[in-house]
Amino acid sequence: MAVKCGKVNVSGVVASGCSVLGVHVKAGTSDGTVDIKQVDANGSADIELEVTANGGDQYIPIPGGGIPYGANCYVDIANIDAVTVFYEDY
């Protein structure tokens, strides 16, 4: 399977039926957060990141084949310029 990516600069769904393999975060001018959740904004957060203001770019690899998202992979961001999620479809 091919690795794909989805980028958001506001909270929203990046992909459905996938395994998240990594996350790239571009920090904002204030401290921020990135939560990657199952289904939607009310879903459980599998990945929770705190990002320092003006922290530049950060890449977080997910080992062991990634984290599965059966329905939607929802990215909830606050004070973040952009998030790119790297994933494989099932």
Secondary structure, DSSP 8 states (H G I E B T S, - for coil): --EEEEEESSSEEEEEEEEEEEEEEEE-SS-EEEEEEESSTTS-EEEEEEE-TT--EEEEE--TT-EEEEEEEEEEEESEEEEEEEEEE-
